[in-house]
Amino acid sequence: MKENFFASSIAGTKIHNSIYYTVNKLKKSIEENRVDDFIKSIKDCKINNYFDTIQIKNIFKISIDFSTKGYYQALIVYKDFSDEFKAFLFKFVIVDNNKMKIIEIPIMPKRVAVCKKDEQPPELAYDGRFPLRSGRSRITSEVLDNLVSDKALKVTQEKENHKNNPE
């Protein structure tokens, strides 16, 4: 005689699945040039005008960070069709029954810079502590700017107004 066991779902898996579902839905809408349909499915959300710059070939990494006061941000790192690494973020909150509600999308970072894994500058070496705290890196903007100017990092994405206004 076979026995069946049932358990309540694990809270984190719903969030995880919701994030991947949303990102894949976004990717599909971009591929099919139907971003308007995706936007219509998000209610009470700030929509930024950067969708036309996002061209996802492969999703490389999805990282979730706690932002402030119950807000989270998802960092999506992807490769575009020229095989350059790019990124965007979106903010969300967790609502009833551990569902994700997007409140702002897409948020473009000021700059995305990359380097080969075996050519990582010593300034970026992991020192055993958490690299991020509250969504902020311990590496200063000046250090990153110097690495970019020294060609130790390659810039693959940069916001237009960042070039003129580095805030």
JOFEN-V963160 format. One record per backbone hydrogen bond with DSSP energy under -0.5 kcal/mol. NH is the residue of the N-H (numbers start at 1). CO is the residue of the C=O. If there is no record, write none. Layout:
nh->{NH;NH}
co->{CO;CO}
This chain:
nh->{13;14;14;15;16;17;18;19;20;21;22;23;24;25;26;27;28;29;30;31;32;33;34;37;38;39;40;41;41;42;43;46;47;48;48;50;51;53;54;54;55;57;57;58;60;60;61;63;65;67;71;72;73;74;75;75;76;76;77;77;78;78;79;80;83;86;88;89;90;91;92;93;94;95;95;98;99;99;101;103;104;105;106;107;108;112;114;119;120;124;125;133;136;138;144;145;146;147;148;149;150;151;152;153;154;155;156;156;157;159;162;163;163;164;165}
co->{10;10;11;11;12;13;14;15;16;17;18;19;20;21;22;23;24;25;26;27;28;30;29;34;34;35;36;37;38;39;41;103;45;46;105;48;48;50;50;51;53;55;79;79;58;77;77;75;73;71;68;92;65;90;63;73;74;88;61;75;76;86;58;84;80;78;76;107;74;104;72;101;70;93;99;95;95;96;93;91;91;46;89;89;106;157;154;116;117;121;122;136;133;131;140;141;142;143;144;145;146;148;147;147;114;153;112;154;112;110;159;159;160;160;161}
